[in-house]
Amino acid sequence: MALRNQRIKSTRHGTYRLNLPAEERQLLAHLLPQVKELITTPANESDDRVRRLFPVAYADDAAHDAEYQHYMRDELVTSRVKSIDTVLESIEARELTEPQLMAWMRSVNAVRLVLGTMLDIQEDEGGPELLPNDPMFSEHALYDYLSFLLETIIEALGDPTG
C-alpha cells in the first residue's frame, strides 16, 4: 500500500500527484502507440488480441452482436484512442486531473487486456509461477506491473481524502 500511495496520490485540490519513475513512463509511451495502431487498423478487427477490448454484447445472438459491433465499434475505438492520446499528452506530468487519470486507467487496462489475451491469461487468474529463465517471463512480469499500476490508479481514484 505504501508503494502505491507514493506512485499516485490524490491531493486536497482534487487532482492526483503522479510519481512514476521515468522508465515506467517511457514504457507506457512505448506501449500505448502500439495498442493505438492495433485498434485503429481496420485489418485488425478480427485480431484475437483485441477481443477483450471489444467484448461480445449478445453472447446468445450472433446477429444482434454483429449489429451492436457494427454500430458501437467506431465509438469504442474513438474513446480508446482519445484516452491513449490523453495519456501520451500527459506522460511527463507530475499532477493529473480526474479525467486525465481516468484516461490513464482506461489506457493501462487496454494494454493489460491485450497482453493478457496474448498470454492467454483468464480473468482473475494469478497465472503460473515463472522462473526468470522462462521465455515468457518478461511478458508476464509486464502483465503483473500493468495490473499493479491499474490497481494503484483505482485506489487513488477511490481516495477522496488526499
C-alpha positions in Angstrom: 0.0 0.0 0.0 2.8 2.4 0.8 4.4 2.0 -2.6 1.1 2.6 -4.3 0.5 5.7 -2.3 3.8 7.0 -3.4 3.1 6.4 -7.0 -0.3 8.1 -7.4 -1.9 10.0 -4.6 -5.0 12.2 -4.5 -4.4 15.7 -3.3 -6.6 18.0 -1.3 -7.1 20.1 -4.5 -9.0 17.3 -6.4 -6.0 16.4 -8.5 -3.7 13.4 -8.4 0.1 13.5 -7.8 1.8 11.2 -10.3 5.2 10.0 -9.1 6.2 7.4 -11.7 9.8 6.7 -12.5 11.0 7.8 -15.9 11.4 4.2 -17.1 7.8 3.4 -16.3 6.6 6.5 -18.2 8.9 5.5 -21.2 7.4 2.0 -21.1 3.9 3.4 -21.4 4.9 5.8 -24.0 6.3 2.9 -26.0 3.3 0.5 -25.5 0.4 2.8 -26.0 1.1 3.8 -29.6 1.3 0.0 -30.4 -2.2 -0.5 -28.9 -3.5 2.5 -30.7 -2.3 1.2 -34.0 -3.7 -2.3 -33.2 -7.2 -0.9 -32.6 -7.3 1.7 -35.4 -6.1 -0.6 -38.2 -9.3 -2.0 -39.9 -7.5 -5.2 -40.8 -7.1 -5.9 -37.1 -10.8 -6.0 -36.3 -10.8 -9.8 -36.2 -7.4 -9.9 -34.5 -7.7 -12.1 -31.4 -5.5 -9.6 -29.4 -8.3 -7.0 -29.4 -11.1 -9.5 -28.4 -11.2 -8.2 -24.8 -11.3 -4.6 -25.8 -14.5 -5.1 -27.8 -16.5 -7.6 -25.8 -19.4 -9.5 -27.0 -22.7 -7.8 -26.1 -25.0 -10.5 -27.1 -23.4 -13.9 -26.4 -26.6 -15.8 -27.3 -27.4 -13.9 -30.5 -24.7 -13.6 -33.1 -26.8 -11.4 -35.4 -27.6 -8.9 -32.7 -24.0 -8.9 -31.6 -22.7 -8.3 -35.1 -25.2 -5.3 -35.4 -24.0 -4.0 -32.0 -20.3 -4.3 -33.0 -21.1 -2.6 -36.3 -22.7 0.4 -34.6 -20.5 0.6 -31.5 -17.0 -0.3 -32.6 -16.2 3.1 -34.0 -17.4 4.8 -30.9 -15.3 2.4 -28.7 -12.2 2.9 -30.9 -12.7 6.7 -30.7 -13.0 6.6 -27.0 -9.9 4.3 -26.5 -7.8 6.5 -28.9 -8.9 9.6 -27.0 -7.8 8.1 -23.7 -4.5 6.9 -25.2 -3.8 10.4 -26.6 -4.6 11.9 -23.2 -2.1 9.7 -21.6 0.6 10.4 -24.2 0.0 14.1 -23.8 0.3 13.9 -20.0 3.0 11.2 -19.8 5.5 13.7 -18.2 3.0 15.4 -16.0 3.5 15.4 -12.2 -0.1 16.1 -11.5 -3.3 14.9 -13.2 -6.9 15.9 -13.2 -9.5 13.2 -12.6 -10.4 13.0 -16.3 -6.8 12.5 -17.1 -6.3 9.8 -14.5 -9.5 8.1 -15.8 -7.9 8.1 -19.3 -4.7 6.6 -17.7 -6.9 3.9 -16.1 -8.6 3.0 -19.4 -5.4 3.0 -21.3 -3.3 0.9 -18.9 -6.2 -1.5 -18.8 -6.3 -1.7 -22.6 -2.6 -2.6 -22.8 -3.1 -5.1 -19.9 -6.1 -6.7 -21.7 -4.2 -7.1 -25.0 -1.2 -8.5 -23.3 -3.4 -10.8 -21.1 -5.1 -12.1 -24.3 -1.7 -12.8 -25.9 -0.6 -14.7 -22.8 -3.9 -16.5 -22.5 -4.5 -15.2 -19.0 -8.1 -15.8 -17.9 -10.0 -13.3 -15.7 -8.6 -13.0 -12.2 -6.2 -15.9 -12.8 -3.0 -15.5 -11.0 -1.1 -17.2 -13.7 1.7 -19.7 -13.3 4.8 -19.0 -11.3 7.6 -18.5 -13.9 11.3 -18.7 -13.4 13.4 -15.9 -14.7 14.8 -18.1 -17.5 11.3 -18.8 -18.8 11.0 -17.4 -22.4 7.7 -15.7 -21.3 9.0 -14.3 -18.0 9.3 -10.7 -19.2 5.8 -10.6 -20.7 4.3 -12.0 -17.5 6.3 -9.5 -15.4 4.9 -6.7 -17.7 1.4 -8.0 -17.2 1.9 -8.0 -13.4 3.3 -4.5 -13.5 0.3 -3.2 -15.5 -2.1 -4.9 -13.1 -0.2 -3.2 -10.2 -0.4 0.2 -11.9 -4.1 -0.3 -12.7 -4.8 -1.2 -9.1 -2.8 1.8 -7.9 -4.9 4.1 -10.2 -8.1 2.7 -8.9 -7.1 3.1 -5.3 -6.1 6.7 -5.9 -9.4 7.4 -7.6 -11.2 5.9 -4.7 -9.3 8.0 -2.1 -11.1 11.4 -1.8 -9.1 12.4 1.3 -5.9 13.4 -0.4 
